[in-house]
């Protein structure tokens, strides 16, 4: 009995960070379900070793394309290719890479989540720190400028170095620290990714600023190990990366088989901000309100009630409720429910728990009320939300 030959796919994707590892996990899952495929893998960071495609006899490529050398080798191979995160220059109509299928993050939604997270913590001064050598970073900067302007806030943007030799962290650290020293505080800083977020934390320490009391920091990608090892642990926008990898493999399969004939674009959905110590603070002058918010978000709304907060703070319930609504525009109970909602979203996407268990773990007393509340706030049921963001 003859078997169809395995598809041979080159994976030129960095594995040093969570994005690459999660993306490849999605590719592997698709291969197990619909292959199996044979992979050429080049572990490492962005500088990948491109295989000699004609000798290797590959059928398809999934690749980060960091420079013209890699681009030239991939184009020379003439194979169906999925590119990850092309720069604006690579996407331009006169670029030969323009015709490749591409996977990219939703810059507007990533930015909105980060900005909303900082605004929710009452920061009214916001800054962006990007990387001049990353196309997606410039798109996030544009989205940041537009987003904060909608809230009537003047954007503050770090003017990073443009010469490659000045981008080396040992050189740039002092420059970034000097820029941070001039920032008005308290201020929330959105970093283009977790790498940049860690560098901002280091520069804050060098500049003598306390995080998060004076400067709150949020990155992107939610590399859990990397974020937890930062000092302090780094808050980060979580992306649905594994699903993006699965869908990229599905698209490549279609391109290799001829079922798909035109290039397509795929979007990595942004899921929400995973809050850690780097932004676990509320920039409000009322100490009681600040303390109440800390209690709510420390426990993600679970096991917390208005009564328990009032008891822990030893304050008048009527006074706290009145001040809370005056400052935040919502009640203490609404804040608790929103914290539970954020936790439920992560449970829906990070586990296969039934809806009833998600409701219980997120702190909702009734599954019926949970479904009703979720649909009212999110616009869809918990089951539909999970289905839409899962392969």
C-alpha positions as CSV (number, residue, x, y, z in Angstrom):
1,X,0.0,0.0,0.0
2,X,1.5,3.3,-1.1
3,X,1.4,6.4,1.1
4,X,1.5,10.1,-0.1
5,X,4.9,11.6,0.5
6,X,5.3,13.9,3.5
7,X,5.3,17.6,2.8
8,X,8.7,19.1,3.6
9,X,8.4,22.4,5.3
10,X,11.2,24.8,6.4
11,X,10.5,26.6,9.6
12,X,12.7,29.7,9.8
13,X,11.2,31.0,13.1
14,X,13.0,32.3,16.2
15,X,12.7,30.0,19.2
16,X,14.4,32.2,21.8
17,X,11.1,33.9,22.8
18,X,7.5,32.7,23.5
19,X,6.1,34.0,20.2
20,X,8.2,31.7,18.1
21,X,7.7,28.7,20.4
22,X,3.9,29.2,20.7
23,X,3.7,29.7,16.9
24,X,5.6,26.5,16.2
25,X,3.4,24.7,18.7
26,X,0.4,25.6,16.5
27,X,2.2,24.5,13.3
28,X,3.1,21.1,15.0
29,X,-0.5,20.6,16.1
30,X,-1.7,21.1,12.5
31,X,0.9,18.7,11.2
32,X,-0.2,16.0,13.7
33,X,-3.8,16.4,12.7
34,X,-3.4,16.8,8.9
35,X,0.1,15.6,8.0
36,X,2.5,14.5,9.2
37,X,5.0,16.9,7.7
38,X,8.7,16.7,7.7
39,X,10.3,19.9,9.0
40,X,13.6,21.7,8.4
41,X,14.2,23.7,11.6
42,X,16.9,26.2,12.3
43,X,16.7,27.1,16.1
44,X,17.9,30.5,17.1
45,X,16.8,34.1,16.8
46,X,16.0,36.2,13.8
47,X,19.2,35.5,11.9
48,X,18.1,32.2,10.4
49,X,20.2,29.8,8.3
50,X,18.2,29.4,5.1
51,X,18.5,25.9,3.7
52,X,19.6,25.4,0.1
53,X,16.1,24.8,-1.1
54,X,16.9,23.1,-4.3
55,X,19.2,20.5,-2.6
56,X,16.8,20.0,0.3
57,X,13.7,19.6,-2.0
58,X,11.3,21.6,0.2
59,X,7.6,22.1,-0.5
60,X,6.9,25.2,1.6
61,X,8.3,27.8,4.0
62,X,7.1,29.6,7.1
63,X,9.6,32.3,7.9
64,X,10.6,35.5,9.7
65,X,12.4,37.5,7.1
66,X,14.8,39.8,8.9
67,X,17.0,41.0,6.1
68,X,17.6,41.1,2.3
69,X,19.8,38.0,2.4
70,X,17.1,35.8,3.8
71,X,14.5,37.4,1.5
72,X,16.7,36.7,-1.5
73,X,17.1,33.0,-0.6
74,X,13.4,32.5,0.0
75,X,12.4,34.2,-3.2
76,X,15.0,32.2,-5.1
77,X,13.4,29.0,-3.8
78,X,10.1,29.9,-5.4
79,X,8.1,27.8,-2.9
80,X,4.8,28.6,-1.2
81,X,5.7,30.8,1.7
82,X,4.1,32.3,4.8
83,X,5.9,35.4,6.1
84,X,5.7,36.5,9.7
85,X,5.6,40.2,10.5
86,X,6.7,41.8,7.3
87,X,8.0,45.4,7.7
88,X,6.3,48.4,6.0
89,X,9.1,48.4,3.4
90,X,8.6,44.7,2.7
91,X,4.9,45.2,2.3
92,X,5.3,48.1,-0.1
93,X,3.9,47.5,-3.6
94,X,7.4,47.6,-5.2
95,X,8.8,45.0,-2.9
96,X,9.0,41.4,-4.2
97,X,7.9,40.2,-0.8
98,X,4.6,42.1,-1.3
99,X,3.0,39.0,-2.9
100,X,3.7,36.6,0.0
101,X,1.0,35.5,2.4
102,X,1.6,37.1,5.8
103,X,0.9,36.7,9.5
104,X,0.8,39.8,11.6
105,X,-0.6,41.1,14.9
106,X,-3.5,43.5,15.1
107,X,-1.5,46.7,16.0
108,X,-4.6,48.7,16.8
109,X,-6.1,46.1,19.1
110,X,-2.8,45.4,20.8
111,X,-2.4,49.1,21.4
112,X,-5.9,49.7,22.5
113,X,-5.7,46.9,25.2
114,X,-2.4,48.3,26.6
115,X,-3.7,51.9,26.6
116,X,-7.0,50.9,28.2
117,X,-5.2,48.9,30.8
118,X,-3.1,52.0,31.8
119,X,-6.1,54.3,31.6
120,X,-8.1,51.9,33.8
121,X,-5.4,52.4,36.3
122,X,-6.0,56.2,36.1
123,X,-2.8,57.1,34.3
124,X,-3.4,60.3,32.3
125,X,0.2,60.6,31.0
126,X,1.1,57.9,28.5
127,X,4.4,57.1,26.6
128,X,5.5,54.6,23.9
129,X,8.9,53.0,23.6
130,X,9.4,51.1,20.3
131,X,12.2,49.6,18.3
132,X,13.2,51.5,15.1
133,X,14.3,48.3,13.3
134,X,10.9,46.5,13.6
135,X,8.1,47.3,11.2
136,X,5.4,46.2,13.5
137,X,6.8,48.6,16.2
138,X,6.2,51.6,13.9
139,X,2.7,50.4,13.3
140,X,2.1,50.1,17.0
141,X,3.5,53.6,17.5
142,X,1.1,55.0,14.9
143,X,-1.8,53.2,16.6
144,X,-0.6,54.6,20.0
145,X,-0.6,58.2,18.8
146,X,-4.1,57.8,17.4
147,X,-5.4,55.9,20.4
148,X,-4.2,58.4,23.1
149,X,-5.4,61.3,21.0
150,X,-8.9,60.0,21.1
151,X,-8.7,60.3,24.9
152,X,-7.4,63.9,24.7
153,X,-3.9,62.9,25.8
154,X,-0.7,64.2,24.2
155,X,1.4,61.2,23.1
156,X,5.0,60.9,24.4
157,X,7.2,58.8,22.2
158,X,10.8,57.8,22.8
159,X,13.0,58.9,19.9
160,X,15.1,55.8,19.7
161,X,18.5,55.6,18.0
162,X,18.6,55.1,14.2
163,X,22.2,54.0,13.7
164,X,22.6,50.2,14.2
165,X,25.7,50.7,16.3
166,X,23.7,52.8,18.7
167,X,20.9,50.2,19.0
168,X,23.2,47.9,21.0
169,X,21.7,47.8,24.5
170,X,25.0,48.6,26.2
171,X,25.0,51.9,24.3
172,X,21.3,52.7,24.4
173,X,20.6,52.0,28.0
174,X,22.0,55.3,29.2
175,X,20.2,57.2,26.5
176,X,16.8,55.6,27.4
177,X,17.4,56.3,31.1
178,X,18.1,60.0,30.4
179,X,14.9,60.2,28.5
180,X,13.0,58.5,31.3
181,X,14.4,61.0,33.8
182,X,12.7,63.8,32.0
183,X,9.3,62.2,31.9
184,X,6.4,63.7,34.0
185,X,5.2,61.2,36.6
186,X,3.2,59.3,37.4
187,X,3.1,57.9,33.8
188,X,2.2,54.7,32.0
189,X,4.6,53.3,29.4
190,X,3.6,51.0,26.6
191,X,6.6,49.0,25.3
192,X,6.4,47.5,21.8
193,X,7.2,44.0,23.1
194,X,8.4,42.1,26.2
195,X,12.1,42.6,25.2
196,X,11.6,46.3,25.1
197,X,9.6,46.2,28.3
198,X,12.4,44.6,30.1
199,X,14.8,47.2,28.8
200,X,12.5,50.0,30.0
201,X,12.4,48.4,33.5
202,X,16.2,48.3,33.5
203,X,16.4,52.0,32.4
204,X,13.9,53.0,35.1
205,X,16.1,51.4,37.7
206,X,19.1,53.2,36.3
207,X,17.2,56.5,36.3
208,X,16.1,56.0,39.9
209,X,12.4,55.7,39.3
210,X,10.1,53.3,41.2
211,X,8.0,50.8,39.1
212,X,5.0,50.8,39.2
213,X,4.5,53.7,41.7
214,X,6.0,56.3,39.4
215,X,6.2,54.5,36.1
216,X,3.9,51.6,35.1
217,X,5.1,49.4,32.2
218,X,3.2,47.1,29.8
219,X,4.9,44.9,27.1
220,X,3.5,42.6,24.4
221,X,3.6,38.8,23.8
222,X,3.2,37.6,27.4
223,X,6.3,35.4,27.4
224,X,5.5,34.0,30.9
225,X,9.0,33.0,31.9
226,X,10.6,36.2,30.6
227,X,7.9,38.4,32.2
228,X,8.0,36.6,35.5
229,X,11.8,36.9,35.7
230,X,11.8,40.7,34.9
231,X,12.3,43.0,37.9
232,X,9.5,43.7,38.7
233,X,7.5,41.1,36.8
234,X,6.3,42.6,33.6
235,X,2.6,43.1,32.6
236,X,2.0,42.2,29.0
237,X,-0.6,42.0,26.2
238,X,-1.3,38.3,25.5
239,X,-1.7,37.2,21.9
240,X,-3.4,34.1,20.5
241,X,-0.1,32.9,19.0
242,X,-0.6,29.1,18.9
243,X,-3.9,29.5,17.0
244,X,-2.1,31.8,14.6
245,X,0.5,29.1,14.0
246,X,-2.2,26.5,13.4
247,X,-3.9,28.8,10.9
248,X,-0.7,29.6,9.1
249,X,0.1,25.9,8.7
250,X,-3.5,25.4,7.4
251,X,-3.0,28.2,4.8
252,X,0.4,26.8,3.8
253,X,-1.2,23.4,3.3
254,X,-3.7,25.0,1.0
255,X,-1.0,26.9,-1.0
256,X,1.1,23.7,-1.4
257,X,-1.8,21.6,-2.6
258,X,-3.1,24.3,-4.9
259,X,-6.4,24.7,-3.1
260,X,-5.4,28.2,-2.3
261,X,-4.0,30.2,-5.2
262,X,-3.9,33.8,-4.0
263,X,-1.8,35.2,-1.1
264,X,-3.8,35.9,2.1
265,X,-3.2,37.8,5.3
266,X,-3.7,36.3,8.8
267,X,-4.1,38.2,12.0
268,X,-2.8,37.2,15.4
269,X,-5.6,38.1,17.8
270,X,-4.9,40.1,20.9
271,X,-6.5,38.5,23.9
272,X,-6.0,40.9,26.8
273,X,-3.4,42.3,29.3
274,X,-1.9,39.8,31.8
275,X,-1.3,42.1,34.7
276,X,1.8,41.7,36.8
277,X,3.6,43.9,39.3
278,X,5.0,46.4,36.7
279,X,1.5,47.9,36.3
280,X,-0.3,46.7,39.5
281,X,-1.0,50.2,40.8
282,X,-3.7,52.8,40.4
283,X,-2.8,56.4,39.8
284,X,-5.4,57.9,42.0
285,X,-4.9,60.3,44.9
286,X,-7.5,58.8,47.1
287,X,-5.6,56.2,49.1
288,X,-8.8,54.2,50.0
289,X,-9.8,53.9,46.4
290,X,-6.3,52.9,45.4
291,X,-6.2,50.2,48.1
292,X,-9.7,48.9,47.1
293,X,-8.6,48.5,43.5
294,X,-5.4,46.7,44.6
295,X,-7.5,44.2,46.6
296,X,-9.9,43.6,43.6
297,X,-7.2,43.1,41.0
298,X,-4.8,41.2,43.3
299,X,-7.5,38.5,43.6
300,X,-8.9,39.0,40.1
301,X,-12.3,39.6,41.7
302,X,-12.5,36.2,43.2
303,X,-13.5,35.8,46.8
304,X,-13.9,39.5,47.0
305,X,-17.1,41.4,47.9
306,X,-17.9,45.0,48.7
307,X,-18.3,44.0,52.3
308,X,-15.0,42.3,52.5
309,X,-13.2,45.3,51.0
310,X,-14.9,47.7,53.4
311,X,-14.0,45.5,56.3
312,X,-10.3,45.1,55.2
313,X,-10.0,48.9,54.8
314,X,-12.0,49.8,57.9
315,X,-13.8,52.6,56.2
316,X,-17.4,53.7,55.8
317,X,-19.1,51.7,53.0
318,X,-21.3,54.7,52.0
319,X,-18.3,57.0,51.8
320,X,-16.2,54.6,49.8
321,X,-19.0,53.8,47.4
322,X,-19.6,57.5,46.8
323,X,-15.9,58.3,46.3
324,X,-15.3,55.2,44.1
325,X,-18.1,56.2,41.7
326,X,-17.0,59.8,41.6
327,X,-13.5,58.9,40.7
328,X,-14.0,55.8,38.4
329,X,-17.5,56.3,37.2
330,X,-18.7,52.9,38.3
331,X,-19.5,51.1,41.5
332,X,-17.2,48.8,43.5
333,X,-19.3,45.8,42.5
334,X,-19.0,46.7,38.8
335,X,-15.2,46.8,39.2
336,X,-15.2,43.4,40.9
337,X,-17.3,41.9,38.0
338,X,-15.0,43.4,35.4
339,X,-12.0,41.8,37.1
340,X,-13.9,38.5,37.1
341,X,-14.7,38.9,33.5
342,X,-11.1,39.4,32.5
343,X,-10.1,36.3,34.4
344,X,-12.9,34.3,32.8
345,X,-11.6,35.3,29.3
346,X,-8.2,33.9,30.1
347,X,-9.7,30.7,31.5
348,X,-11.8,30.2,28.3
349,X,-8.8,30.5,26.1
350,X,-6.1,28.8,28.2
351,X,-8.1,25.8,29.3
352,X,-10.7,23.3,28.1
353,X,-12.8,23.7,31.2
354,X,-16.6,23.6,30.7
355,X,-18.4,26.9,31.0
356,X,-19.8,26.0,34.4
357,X,-16.3,25.5,35.8
358,X,-15.0,28.7,34.2
359,X,-17.9,30.6,35.9
360,X,-17.1,29.1,39.3
361,X,-13.3,29.6,39.0
362,X,-13.8,33.2,37.9
363,X,-15.9,33.9,40.9
364,X,-19.4,34.1,39.4
365,X,-21.9,32.4,41.7
366,X,-24.3,31.3,38.9
367,X,-23.4,29.9,35.4
368,X,-26.6,31.5,34.1
369,X,-25.7,34.9,35.4
370,X,-22.1,34.5,34.1
371,X,-23.3,33.7,30.6
372,X,-25.8,36.7,30.7
373,X,-23.1,39.1,32.1
374,X,-20.5,37.9,29.6
375,X,-22.8,38.3,26.6
376,X,-23.9,41.8,27.7
377,X,-20.3,43.0,28.2
378,X,-18.5,41.1,25.3
379,X,-21.3,40.9,22.8
380,X,-21.2,37.1,22.5
381,X,-21.6,34.1,24.8
382,X,-18.6,32.5,26.5
383,X,-18.9,29.5,24.2
384,X,-18.9,31.6,21.1
385,X,-16.0,33.7,22.4
386,X,-13.9,30.5,22.9
387,X,-14.9,29.1,19.5
388,X,-14.1,32.3,17.6
389,X,-10.5,32.5,19.1
390,X,-9.7,28.8,18.8
391,X,-8.8,26.8,15.7
